[in-house]
């Protein structure tokens, strides 16, 4: 857990790095749109830490059966990029509260990672409900905008209505 001053500073830095991706794109869906008003945290809001291949497969099956969108982060305890990605992924998890976030550790699941052909960490999988696994890609700290873009695309593809931007030009004062 982060100390309060450090967490606030870290959150501000993460927010400044994510702002371009979050502000320049309109939220893609009503049901799973980002809620930027949430306060960022230092730890990933994880629905569950998957311990093994059986839990991984059960989680995929449950998401498909319940038609829920999930994100699975594949990481290792010793991976520097995984550690650097953690606060950014925590911010995304806070911004997308209707998406369940899971993580699975390489250290105890080498056979699973090999069977999924995951060779570079951190790695992200997106499961879009009944559509199953729709995205899988390496996603380090510099690729966070790619993850946001993929989440927006998948939210749109699930048939959720796009939220329009608000035009305030008529409300601006005359010079």
KEPALO-923607 format. One record per residue (C-alpha): residue in three letters; chain; y, x, z. Coordinates in steps of 0.02 Angstrom, whole numbers. Layout:
@code = ALA	unit = A	v = Y	u = X	w = Z
...
END
This chain:
@code = UNK	unit = A	v = 0	u = 0	w = 0
@code = UNK	unit = A	v = 176	u = 62	w = -39
@code = UNK	unit = A	v = 313	u = 82	w = 90
@code = UNK	unit = A	v = 452	u = -47	w = 70
@code = UNK	unit = A	v = 590	u = 70	w = 3
@code = UNK	unit = A	v = 469	u = 160	w = -112
@code = UNK	unit = A	v = 393	u = -4	w = -172
@code = UNK	unit = A	v = 565	u = -75	w = -211
@code = UNK	unit = A	v = 615	u = 82	w = -306
@code = UNK	unit = A	v = 449	u = 87	w = -398
@code = UNK	unit = A	v = 465	u = -97	w = -443
@code = UNK	unit = A	v = 641	u = -68	w = -509
@code = UNK	unit = A	v = 581	u = 78	w = -616
@code = UNK	unit = A	v = 434	u = -22	w = -682
@code = UNK	unit = A	v = 547	u = -172	w = -716
@code = UNK	unit = A	v = 669	u = -62	w = -813
@code = UNK	unit = A	v = 526	u = 6	w = -918
@code = UNK	unit = A	v = 455	u = -168	w = -950
@code = UNK	unit = A	v = 621	u = -257	w = -980
@code = UNK	unit = A	v = 627	u = -228	w = -1168
@code = UNK	unit = A	v = 456	u = -302	w = -1192
@code = UNK	unit = A	v = 486	u = -448	w = -1073
@code = UNK	unit = A	v = 663	u = -495	w = -1125
@code = UNK	unit = A	v = 653	u = -473	w = -1312
@code = UNK	unit = A	v = 501	u = -586	w = -1329
@code = UNK	unit = A	v = 503	u = -768	w = -1279
@code = UNK	unit = A	v = 361	u = -821	w = -1163
@code = UNK	unit = A	v = 216	u = -882	w = -1268
@code = UNK	unit = A	v = 146	u = -1025	w = -1169
@code = UNK	unit = A	v = 186	u = -1158	w = -1042
@code = UNK	unit = A	v = 22	u = -1147	w = -948
@code = UNK	unit = A	v = 11	u = -958	w = -941
@code = UNK	unit = A	v = 189	u = -902	w = -967
@code = UNK	unit = A	v = 262	u = -757	w = -868
@code = UNK	unit = A	v = 354	u = -804	w = -711
@code = UNK	unit = A	v = 484	u = -666	w = -706
@code = UNK	unit = A	v = 557	u = -737	w = -547
@code = UNK	unit = A	v = 410	u = -671	w = -445
@code = UNK	unit = A	v = 442	u = -517	w = -343
@code = UNK	unit = A	v = 345	u = -368	w = -408
@code = UNK	unit = A	v = 217	u = -286	w = -295
@code = UNK	unit = A	v = 142	u = -114	w = -284
@code = UNK	unit = A	v = -38	u = -171	w = -294
@code = UNK	unit = A	v = -127	u = -262	w = -433
@code = UNK	unit = A	v = -156	u = -445	w = -395
@code = UNK	unit = A	v = -341	u = -442	w = -429
@code = UNK	unit = A	v = -447	u = -598	w = -425
@code = UNK	unit = A	v = -597	u = -487	w = -393
@code = UNK	unit = A	v = -658	u = -310	w = -404
@code = UNK	unit = A	v = -815	u = -316	w = -507
@code = UNK	unit = A	v = -950	u = -209	w = -429
@code = UNK	unit = A	v = -1078	u = -198	w = -568
@code = UNK	unit = A	v = -1138	u = -257	w = -738
@code = UNK	unit = A	v = -1209	u = -419	w = -669
@code = UNK	unit = A	v = -1040	u = -469	w = -596
@code = UNK	unit = A	v = -954	u = -417	w = -757
@code = UNK	unit = A	v = -1068	u = -526	w = -863
@code = UNK	unit = A	v = -1056	u = -672	w = -741
@code = UNK	unit = A	v = -865	u = -661	w = -745
@code = UNK	unit = A	v = -863	u = -664	w = -935
@code = UNK	unit = A	v = -980	u = -815	w = -938
@code = UNK	unit = A	v = -877	u = -907	w = -807
@code = UNK	unit = A	v = -715	u = -877	w = -902
@code = UNK	unit = A	v = -792	u = -943	w = -1063
@code = UNK	unit = A	v = -869	u = -1094	w = -976
@code = UNK	unit = A	v = -710	u = -1138	w = -881
@code = UNK	unit = A	v = -599	u = -1096	w = -1030
@code = UNK	unit = A	v = -489	u = -980	w = -927
@code = UNK	unit = A	v = -400	u = -824	w = -985
@code = UNK	unit = A	v = -442	u = -663	w = -894
@code = UNK	unit = A	v = -397	u = -479	w = -906
@code = UNK	unit = A	v = -519	u = -344	w = -854
@code = UNK	unit = A	v = -456	u = -169	w = -816
@code = UNK	unit = A	v = -583	u = -29	w = -833
@code = UNK	unit = A	v = -531	u = 124	w = -734
@code = UNK	unit = A	v = -588	u = 275	w = -633
@code = UNK	unit = A	v = -536	u = 332	w = -460
@code = UNK	unit = A	v = -490	u = 505	w = -524
@code = UNK	unit = A	v = -401	u = 452	w = -686
@code = UNK	unit = A	v = -215	u = 499	w = -685
@code = UNK	unit = A	v = -171	u = 376	w = -825
@code = UNK	unit = A	v = -261	u = 237	w = -730
@code = UNK	unit = A	v = -159	u = 275	w = -575
@code = UNK	unit = A	v = 3	u = 280	w = -675
@code = UNK	unit = A	v = -42	u = 114	w = -757
@code = UNK	unit = A	v = -73	u = 26	w = -591
@code = UNK	unit = A	v = 108	u = -25	w = -548
@code = UNK	unit = A	v = 141	u = -83	w = -725
@code = UNK	unit = A	v = -16	u = -188	w = -726
@code = UNK	unit = A	v = 32	u = -257	w = -556
@code = UNK	unit = A	v = 197	u = -317	w = -629
@code = UNK	unit = A	v = 108	u = -400	w = -775
@code = UNK	unit = A	v = -13	u = -485	w = -655
@code = UNK	unit = A	v = 136	u = -550	w = -555
@code = UNK	unit = A	v = 221	u = -612	w = -714
@code = UNK	unit = A	v = 65	u = -702	w = -778
@code = UNK	unit = A	v = 1	u = -794	w = -622
@code = UNK	unit = A	v = -114	u = -911	w = -718
@code = UNK	unit = A	v = -216	u = -768	w = -791
@code = UNK	unit = A	v = -352	u = -697	w = -680
@code = UNK	unit = A	v = -353	u = -507	w = -668
@code = UNK	unit = A	v = -511	u = -410	w = -630
@code = UNK	unit = A	v = -551	u = -227	w = -620
@code = UNK	unit = A	v = -710	u = -126	w = -631
@code = UNK	unit = A	v = -731	u = 55	w = -580
@code = UNK	unit = A	v = -808	u = 185	w = -696
@code = UNK	unit = A	v = -875	u = 288	w = -552
@code = UNK	unit = A	v = -1013	u = 162	w = -512
@code = UNK	unit = A	v = -1038	u = 87	w = -685
@code = UNK	unit = A	v = -1061	u = 228	w = -810
@code = UNK	unit = A	v = -1204	u = 141	w = -900
@code = UNK	unit = A	v = -1100	u = -17	w = -924
@code = UNK	unit = A	v = -952	u = 82	w = -992
@code = UNK	unit = A	v = -1068	u = 174	w = -1111
@code = UNK	unit = A	v = -1148	u = 11	w = -1171
@code = UNK	unit = A	v = -973	u = -60	w = -1205
@code = UNK	unit = A	v = -926	u = 101	w = -1297
@code = UNK	unit = A	v = -780	u = 132	w = -1179
@code = UNK	unit = A	v = -737	u = 315	w = -1195
@code = UNK	unit = A	v = -552	u = 320	w = -1148
@code = UNK	unit = A	v = -474	u = 255	w = -987
@code = UNK	unit = A	v = -387	u = 148	w = -938
@code = UNK	unit = A	v = -462	u = 14	w = -1049
@code = UNK	unit = A	v = -417	u = -170	w = -1054
@code = UNK	unit = A	v = -518	u = -321	w = -1109
@code = UNK	unit = A	v = -443	u = -493	w = -1135
@code = UNK	unit = A	v = -557	u = -645	w = -1129
@code = UNK	unit = A	v = -475	u = -802	w = -1199
@code = UNK	unit = A	v = -580	u = -939	w = -1123
@code = UNK	unit = A	v = -709	u = -1017	w = -1238
@code = UNK	unit = A	v = -661	u = -895	w = -1376
@code = UNK	unit = A	v = -741	u = -757	w = -1273
@code = UNK	unit = A	v = -689	u = -575	w = -1279
@code = UNK	unit = A	v = -543	u = -567	w = -1402
@code = UNK	unit = A	v = -464	u = -398	w = -1367
@code = UNK	unit = A	v = -522	u = -230	w = -1306
@code = UNK	unit = A	v = -413	u = -75	w = -1313
@code = UNK	unit = A	v = -362	u = 83	w = -1222
@code = UNK	unit = A	v = -201	u = 44	w = -1130
@code = UNK	unit = A	v = -112	u = 183	w = -1040
@code = UNK	unit = A	v = 59	u = 175	w = -958
@code = UNK	unit = A	v = 151	u = 195	w = -1123
@code = UNK	unit = A	v = 56	u = 51	w = -1204
@code = UNK	unit = A	v = 102	u = -87	w = -1081
@code = UNK	unit = A	v = 206	u = -178	w = -1214
@code = UNK	unit = A	v = 47	u = -191	w = -1319
@code = UNK	unit = A	v = -41	u = -281	w = -1177
@code = UNK	unit = A	v = 105	u = -402	w = -1156
@code = UNK	unit = A	v = 105	u = -436	w = -1343
@code = UNK	unit = A	v = -83	u = -469	w = -1341
@code = UNK	unit = A	v = -66	u = -588	w = -1193
@code = UNK	unit = A	v = 70	u = -684	w = -1283
@code = UNK	unit = A	v = -32	u = -694	w = -1444
@code = UNK	unit = A	v = -185	u = -757	w = -1352
@code = UNK	unit = A	v = -84	u = -884	w = -1254
@code = UNK	unit = A	v = -16	u = -952	w = -1419
@code = UNK	unit = A	v = -189	u = -955	w = -1496
@code = UNK	unit = A	v = -253	u = -1061	w = -1352
@code = UNK	unit = A	v = -137	u = -1196	w = -1416
@code = UNK	unit = A	v = -5	u = -1189	w = -1282
@code = UNK	unit = A	v = 170	u = -1238	w = -1333
@code = UNK	unit = A	v = 295	u = -1098	w = -1354
@code = UNK	unit = A	v = 446	u = -1106	w = -1241
@code = UNK	unit = A	v = 607	u = -1104	w = -1341
@code = UNK	unit = A	v = 751	u = -991	w = -1294
@code = UNK	unit = A	v = 906	u = -1077	w = -1223
@code = UNK	unit = A	v = 1061	u = -1076	w = -1333
@code = UNK	unit = A	v = 1215	u = -1064	w = -1222
@code = UNK	unit = A	v = 1343	u = -1031	w = -1359
@code = UNK	unit = A	v = 1424	u = -1203	w = -1336
@code = UNK	unit = A	v = 1444	u = -1169	w = -1150
@code = UNK	unit = A	v = 1542	u = -1007	w = -1170
@code = UNK	unit = A	v = 1729	u = -1014	w = -1133
@code = UNK	unit = A	v = 1854	u = -1001	w = -1276
@code = UNK	unit = A	v = 1949	u = -837	w = -1287
END
